[in-house]
Amino acid sequence: MTIKEAPNVQMNKKDRHKEWLNEEIMVEFFNLEEPGVPLKFVYGPTDKTEKHILLHGGKYKLKREVVQHIESRQTPIWGYKPDGKGLMQKNLEGYKSRFQCRQLFE
């Protein structure tokens, strides 16, 4: 492979990734933050927005891109440690996932 061909290979990887993200999959939705409460949100560019209402335990056909967006929503977990001067210092200890989607296979 020559150096001139390398950008084409990279474009193909990007195209394949876009196709993978646009693929629709069956998922079961779980609201870990407030079980039983439906999640309502709008997703997409301003000219082609899609409204979604997902119920806890419901099965939906969604694009991988939307699933990634839902699963990326997190809440920070803060902790406090003594700083050696007699005061408590706020530390970010991690993140807690708010939602989960489990892929279903037919």
N, C-alpha and C positions, 0 to 999 in steps of 0.2 A: 504494500500500500504506500502510495506517495503522500507527501505533505498536502498536496492540493486535494486529494480525495478525503482527507480526514474531516473537514467541515461537513461533507455530505453524510458521513457516518454519524456525526453528532446530530445533524438534523433528523436523520432517521430515528435515532433514539428518542428525540424530543417528540416526533410525530407518534411513535409507538406509545410513549407515555401519555400523550393527549388522548389517544384512542382508548387506552386502558382506563383513564379517568372518566371518560364519557360512557364507558360500558355500564349497563344497568344490571344490578344484582339484587337478589331477594335478601332482606335483612329483617331481623327481629329487633325492635327498638326498646331500650330500657332507660328510664329516667332515674338515674342514681341519686340525684340531688333531692328530688321530690317525687317519689314513686306514686303513681296514680294520677299525677297532674299532666295534662297534655302539653306538648311543646309546639308552639306556634311561631313560625319564622318565615321570612321571605329570603330567597336566595337567587343570585344571578345578577347579570348586568342590568342597568336601569331600564333598558328597552325590552328585556326579555325576562322579567322577574317571575319566579315560580313561588306560589304560596304553599307552604307545607303545614299540616297539622298532624303530629305524630302522637299516638296514644301509647302509654306504657304497656309493653307486651304485644303490641300490634306488629303485624307483618306487612312490609312495604317493599315495593320495587323502586329503588333509588339509584342514581348515578354514584359511582365511587367517589366522585368529587364532592358530592353533598355529604356522603358518609364520612369522608375525611374531615370536612368542615365541622360536622356535628361532634365527632369524637375529639376534635382539637380543643373544644371548649373546656376550660379547667378553672378551678378556684385555687388561689394560693393558700398554703398552710403556713401560718406565721407562728414562731416560737420565741421565747424570751430567755436570754442567758445573762448571767452577771458579767459585767465588763471589767471587773477588777477594781473599780473605783466606788463600789457600793451601789451602782445603778444597774438597771436592767436594760439590755440592748435587744432590739427587735431583729430577728433573723428569719430569712425565708428558708423553711425546712423542706419544702416540696410542693407538689401540686396534687389536687384531688380531681379526678375526672367527674364531670357532671352528667354525661350521657354515654351510653354504650350501644353499639350496633353489632349484632352477631349475624354473620353470613349464614344463610340457609341454602342447602344444596338439594335439588329436586331429584 
